[in-house]
């Protein structure tokens, strides 16, 4: 398995971890007030975007050199 395939598999694993974290977060906040949900979920979305962006930036740097 070459380096690009390892990063592709890692991205898949990161996706599954973030999916499970989102399910847990949704389960935890399913009875919360709307104000809390409107505050927490945009923050979680930004953290998810930052995690993907950081992973892709590191992968591109290592693959392209």
Phi and psi in radians as a Rosetta constraint file:
Dihedral C 1 N 2 CA 2 C 2 CIRCULARHARMONIC -1.510 0.35
Dihedral N 2 CA 2 C 2 N 3 CIRCULARHARMONIC 3.103 0.35
Dihedral C 2 N 3 CA 3 C 3 CIRCULARHARMONIC -1.100 0.35
Dihedral N 3 CA 3 C 3 N 4 CIRCULARHARMONIC -0.693 0.35
Dihedral C 3 N 4 CA 4 C 4 CIRCULARHARMONIC -1.102 0.35
Dihedral N 4 CA 4 C 4 N 5 CIRCULARHARMONIC -0.699 0.35
Dihedral C 4 N 5 CA 5 C 5 CIRCULARHARMONIC -1.174 0.35
Dihedral N 5 CA 5 C 5 N 6 CIRCULARHARMONIC -0.630 0.35
Dihedral C 5 N 6 CA 6 C 6 CIRCULARHARMONIC -1.120 0.35
Dihedral N 6 CA 6 C 6 N 7 CIRCULARHARMONIC -0.718 0.35
Dihedral C 6 N 7 CA 7 C 7 CIRCULARHARMONIC -1.200 0.35
Dihedral N 7 CA 7 C 7 N 8 CIRCULARHARMONIC -0.602 0.35
Dihedral C 7 N 8 CA 8 C 8 CIRCULARHARMONIC -1.131 0.35
Dihedral N 8 CA 8 C 8 N 9 CIRCULARHARMONIC -0.752 0.35
Dihedral C 8 N 9 CA 9 C 9 CIRCULARHARMONIC -1.130 0.35
Dihedral N 9 CA 9 C 9 N 10 CIRCULARHARMONIC -0.730 0.35
Dihedral C 9 N 10 CA 10 C 10 CIRCULARHARMONIC -1.071 0.35
Dihedral N 10 CA 10 C 10 N 11 CIRCULARHARMONIC -0.666 0.35
Dihedral C 10 N 11 CA 11 C 11 CIRCULARHARMONIC -1.160 0.35
Dihedral N 11 CA 11 C 11 N 12 CIRCULARHARMONIC -0.649 0.35
Dihedral C 11 N 12 CA 12 C 12 CIRCULARHARMONIC -1.119 0.35
Dihedral N 12 CA 12 C 12 N 13 CIRCULARHARMONIC -0.734 0.35
Dihedral C 12 N 13 CA 13 C 13 CIRCULARHARMONIC -1.124 0.35
Dihedral N 13 CA 13 C 13 N 14 CIRCULARHARMONIC -0.748 0.35
Dihedral C 13 N 14 CA 14 C 14 CIRCULARHARMONIC -1.049 0.35
Dihedral N 14 CA 14 C 14 N 15 CIRCULARHARMONIC -0.699 0.35
Dihedral C 14 N 15 CA 15 C 15 CIRCULARHARMONIC -1.081 0.35
Dihedral N 15 CA 15 C 15 N 16 CIRCULARHARMONIC -0.760 0.35
Dihedral C 15 N 16 CA 16 C 16 CIRCULARHARMONIC -1.154 0.35
Dihedral N 16 CA 16 C 16 N 17 CIRCULARHARMONIC -0.720 0.35
Dihedral C 16 N 17 CA 17 C 17 CIRCULARHARMONIC -1.092 0.35
Dihedral N 17 CA 17 C 17 N 18 CIRCULARHARMONIC -0.765 0.35
Dihedral C 17 N 18 CA 18 C 18 CIRCULARHARMONIC -1.195 0.35
Dihedral N 18 CA 18 C 18 N 19 CIRCULARHARMONIC -0.575 0.35
Dihedral C 18 N 19 CA 19 C 19 CIRCULARHARMONIC -1.119 0.35
Dihedral N 19 CA 19 C 19 N 20 CIRCULARHARMONIC -0.808 0.35
Dihedral C 19 N 20 CA 20 C 20 CIRCULARHARMONIC -1.122 0.35
Dihedral N 20 CA 20 C 20 N 21 CIRCULARHARMONIC -0.686 0.35
Dihedral C 20 N 21 CA 21 C 21 CIRCULARHARMONIC -1.108 0.35
Dihedral N 21 CA 21 C 21 N 22 CIRCULARHARMONIC -0.692 0.35
Dihedral C 21 N 22 CA 22 C 22 CIRCULARHARMONIC -1.135 0.35
Dihedral N 22 CA 22 C 22 N 23 CIRCULARHARMONIC -0.690 0.35
Dihedral C 22 N 23 CA 23 C 23 CIRCULARHARMONIC -1.130 0.35
Dihedral N 23 CA 23 C 23 N 24 CIRCULARHARMONIC -0.765 0.35
Dihedral C 23 N 24 CA 24 C 24 CIRCULARHARMONIC -1.099 0.35
Dihedral N 24 CA 24 C 24 N 25 CIRCULARHARMONIC -0.749 0.35
Dihedral C 24 N 25 CA 25 C 25 CIRCULARHARMONIC -1.097 0.35
Dihedral N 25 CA 25 C 25 N 26 CIRCULARHARMONIC -0.751 0.35
Dihedral C 25 N 26 CA 26 C 26 CIRCULARHARMONIC -1.108 0.35
Dihedral N 26 CA 26 C 26 N 27 CIRCULARHARMONIC -0.700 0.35
Dihedral C 26 N 27 CA 27 C 27 CIRCULARHARMONIC -1.152 0.35
Dihedral N 27 CA 27 C 27 N 28 CIRCULARHARMONIC -0.710 0.35
Dihedral C 27 N 28 CA 28 C 28 CIRCULARHARMONIC -1.156 0.35
Dihedral N 28 CA 28 C 28 N 29 CIRCULARHARMONIC -0.668 0.35
Dihedral C 28 N 29 CA 29 C 29 CIRCULARHARMONIC -1.753 0.35
Dihedral N 29 CA 29 C 29 N 30 CIRCULARHARMONIC 0.270 0.35
Dihedral C 29 N 30 CA 30 C 30 CIRCULARHARMONIC -1.193 0.35
Dihedral N 30 CA 30 C 30 N 31 CIRCULARHARMONIC -0.399 0.35
Dihedral C 30 N 31 CA 31 C 31 CIRCULARHARMONIC -1.893 0.35
Dihedral N 31 CA 31 C 31 N 32 CIRCULARHARMONIC 0.180 0.35
Dihedral C 31 N 32 CA 32 C 32 CIRCULARHARMONIC -1.343 0.35
Dihedral N 32 CA 32 C 32 N 33 CIRCULARHARMONIC 2.843 0.35
Dihedral C 32 N 33 CA 33 C 33 CIRCULARHARMONIC -1.183 0.35
Dihedral N 33 CA 33 C 33 N 34 CIRCULARHARMONIC 2.691 0.35
Dihedral C 33 N 34 CA 34 C 34 CIRCULARHARMONIC -1.051 0.35
Dihedral N 34 CA 34 C 34 N 35 CIRCULARHARMONIC -0.608 0.35
Dihedral C 34 N 35 CA 35 C 35 CIRCULARHARMONIC -1.113 0.35
Dihedral N 35 CA 35 C 35 N 36 CIRCULARHARMONIC -0.678 0.35
Dihedral C 35 N 36 CA 36 C 36 CIRCULARHARMONIC -1.185 0.35
Dihedral N 36 CA 36 C 36 N 37 CIRCULARHARMONIC -0.766 0.35
Dihedral C 36 N 37 CA 37 C 37 CIRCULARHARMONIC -1.108 0.35
Dihedral N 37 CA 37 C 37 N 38 CIRCULARHARMONIC -0.740 0.35
Dihedral C 37 N 38 CA 38 C 38 CIRCULARHARMONIC -1.170 0.35
Dihedral N 38 CA 38 C 38 N 39 CIRCULARHARMONIC -0.344 0.35
Dihedral C 38 N 39 CA 39 C 39 CIRCULARHARMONIC -1.557 0.35
Dihedral N 39 CA 39 C 39 N 40 CIRCULARHARMONIC -0.759 0.35
Dihedral C 39 N 40 CA 40 C 40 CIRCULARHARMONIC -1.317 0.35
Dihedral N 40 CA 40 C 40 N 41 CIRCULARHARMONIC -0.771 0.35
Dihedral C 40 N 41 CA 41 C 41 CIRCULARHARMONIC -1.191 0.35
Dihedral N 41 CA 41 C 41 N 42 CIRCULARHARMONIC -0.659 0.35
Dihedral C 41 N 42 CA 42 C 42 CIRCULARHARMONIC -1.113 0.35
Dihedral N 42 CA 42 C 42 N 43 CIRCULARHARMONIC -0.605 0.35
Dihedral C 42 N 43 CA 43 C 43 CIRCULARHARMONIC -1.149 0.35
Dihedral N 43 CA 43 C 43 N 44 CIRCULARHARMONIC -0.739 0.35
Dihedral C 43 N 44 CA 44 C 44 CIRCULARHARMONIC -1.108 0.35
Dihedral N 44 CA 44 C 44 N 45 CIRCULARHARMONIC -0.659 0.35
Dihedral C 44 N 45 CA 45 C 45 CIRCULARHARMONIC -1.146 0.35
Dihedral N 45 CA 45 C 45 N 46 CIRCULARHARMONIC -0.715 0.35
Dihedral C 45 N 46 CA 46 C 46 CIRCULARHARMONIC -1.161 0.35
Dihedral N 46 CA 46 C 46 N 47 CIRCULARHARMONIC -0.668 0.35
Dihedral C 46 N 47 CA 47 C 47 CIRCULARHARMONIC -1.156 0.35
Dihedral N 47 CA 47 C 47 N 48 CIRCULARHARMONIC -0.652 0.35
Dihedral C 47 N 48 CA 48 C 48 CIRCULARHARMONIC -1.117 0.35
Dihedral N 48 CA 48 C 48 N 49 CIRCULARHARMONIC -0.799 0.35
Dihedral C 48 N 49 CA 49 C 49 CIRCULARHARMONIC -1.075 0.35
Dihedral N 49 CA 49 C 49 N 50 CIRCULARHARMONIC -0.722 0.35
Dihedral C 49 N 50 CA 50 C 50 CIRCULARHARMONIC -1.149 0.35
Dihedral N 50 CA 50 C 50 N 51 CIRCULARHARMONIC -0.671 0.35
Dihedral C 50 N 51 CA 51 C 51 CIRCULARHARMONIC -1.119 0.35
Dihedral N 51 CA 51 C 51 N 52 CIRCULARHARMONIC -0.809 0.35
Dihedral C 51 N 52 CA 52 C 52 CIRCULARHARMONIC -1.123 0.35
Dihedral N 52 CA 52 C 52 N 53 CIRCULARHARMONIC -0.773 0.35
Dihedral C 52 N 53 CA 53 C 53 CIRCULARHARMONIC -1.084 0.35
Dihedral N 53 CA 53 C 53 N 54 CIRCULARHARMONIC -0.748 0.35
Dihedral C 53 N 54 CA 54 C 54 CIRCULARHARMONIC -1.129 0.35
Dihedral N 54 CA 54 C 54 N 55 CIRCULARHARMONIC -0.764 0.35
Dihedral C 54 N 55 CA 55 C 55 CIRCULARHARMONIC -1.083 0.35
Dihedral N 55 CA 55 C 55 N 56 CIRCULARHARMONIC -0.796 0.35
Dihedral C 55 N 56 CA 56 C 56 CIRCULARHARMONIC -1.158 0.35
Dihedral N 56 CA 56 C 56 N 57 CIRCULARHARMONIC -0.692 0.35
Dihedral C 56 N 57 CA 57 C 57 CIRCULARHARMONIC -1.113 0.35
Dihedral N 57 CA 57 C 57 N 58 CIRCULARHARMONIC -0.740 0.35
Dihedral C 57 N 58 CA 58 C 58 CIRCULARHARMONIC -1.169 0.35
Dihedral N 58 CA 58 C 58 N 59 CIRCULARHARMONIC -0.738 0.35
Dihedral C 58 N 59 CA 59 C 59 CIRCULARHARMONIC -1.082 0.35
Dihedral N 59 CA 59 C 59 N 60 CIRCULARHARMONIC -0.793 0.35
Dihedral C 59 N 60 CA 60 C 60 CIRCULARHARMONIC -1.094 0.35
Dihedral N 60 CA 60 C 60 N 61 CIRCULARHARMONIC -0.678 0.35
Dihedral C 60 N 61 CA 61 C 61 CIRCULARHARMONIC -1.141 0.35
Dihedral N 61 CA 61 C 61 N 62 CIRCULARHARMONIC -0.735 0.35
Dihedral C 61 N 62 CA 62 C 62 CIRCULARHARMONIC -1.283 0.35
Dihedral N 62 CA 62 C 62 N 63 CIRCULARHARMONIC -0.617 0.35
Dihedral C 62 N 63 CA 63 C 63 CIRCULARHARMONIC -1.337 0.35
Dihedral N 63 CA 63 C 63 N 64 CIRCULARHARMONIC -0.794 0.35
Dihedral C 63 N 64 CA 64 C 64 CIRCULARHARMONIC -1.425 0.35
Dihedral N 64 CA 64 C 64 N 65 CIRCULARHARMONIC -0.371 0.35
